[in-house]
Amino acid sequence: MAAQGDDTEHPDRAPLLRLRGVGRTYGERRALHPIDLDLEAGTCTALFGHNGSGKSTLLRIASGRDTPTRGTALFAGRPVSEDDPEVRARVAVVGDTVATYPDLTVREHLELVAVAHAVDDAQAWIDHVLADRRLSDHARALPGSLSSGQLQSLLLAAALVRPRDLLVLDEPEQRLDPDARVRLAELLAGEKADGVAVLLATHQAELAEAVADRMVALEDGRVIAEGPPAEVLARLGLRR
């Protein structure tokens, strides 16, 4: 089943991300059945489903961190690959695991990202991102002293401190408290307003309804429903 944007809605706008017939197998296990997906700048698509449904596999392919065993994945018209400098420069990823350097402070993590992407006026921008993610008081803290929610905020901050045209997030709401989840929804709405394409996997229906233009529900690697979030959730029996 295809998961596509409506080209008639924006006929002059080419998709930033285009997947065609993308599938993935690991040995004899089929993690993702063939899927089509278009994602335009300034829009958000939410992948929805249980663990093992294929969401993370699709995100890894979309960000160039994995290669499909069939089909094509294109970002801005070029094959999606983490080895491509342009893809690395324009695609920011927030994964589902926390990976930090134990001897670097919160600020030093962000400085490392800023240097890698040649961010102009980096210190001022880092200050802004720290404040935005409620991490200013923890700028000198090491990861080991942070709560799980603060670590998740650090991952989000690292994505925000660098340039990006596509933001890929794997369950970014995990480990966040209710107030932080509200701020996350506001953040993603702001990303869309700035023209960033957002692709996220989530278990939280409320987050998808708040920010996504389109929802793709997956089960056992197959698309079982797609469309506006409210319609998909109703089809899944999660909304009336």
C-alpha positions, 0 to 999 in steps of 0.5 A: 500500500502506498503512503503518498502526499497529494501531488495535486495539492502542491503541484509545483512542489517536488517531494524532498523525500521520495521512497518507491517500492522500498522494502527491507529483509534481514536474512529470512525475516521481512521487516518492511514490505514494499512501501511508497512515501512522499514527504514535502518541505514544511509537512510532517508524516507520522509513522504509527504502530507497535514495536516491531511494526517496521517504523524504525526500519523505515526511518533508518532507510529514510535517513540513509542509515540503512539500505533497502533490499528493494526499491529506491529512496531519494532525498532531493533527487539523490540516493539516500545514503549516510555516506553522501556529504549532502545528505549528512549536511541536510538530514538531522536524526533523533534516534530511539537510543541515547548515545552520548560521550560520558566526559563531555558536558551538555554544552560541549556535545552541542559545540561538537555538533556545531563545529561539525556543521560549521554553524555560524555564531555557534555560541549564541545559537547553542544558548538559544537551543539550551534555553528552548530545551530547558537545559540552560541550568545543565549546560555544564553537566555530564550526561551521567548526571541527567535524568532520562527526560533531560537526556532526551532533550539533549538529543533533540537539542543536538538536532536543533543546533545544526542546519536541517531540511529533513528532521527524522525522529524515532519516538521523540516523546519517550522519556519526556514528561507531559509538559515536555511533550507539549513543548515537543509538539510546539517545536515540531510545529515550528519546524514545519513553519520554517519549511523543514520536512518532519518524519517521526515514529510515535506511539502517542496518538496525541502527538501525531494529531497535533503535528502530523499532516499525514499518518501511516499506520504499520503492522508487521512491516505493512501499511494498514492505514494511511491518511489524515491522523484523525481518519487513521485513528478512527479506522484503527478504533482509537477515535470515534 
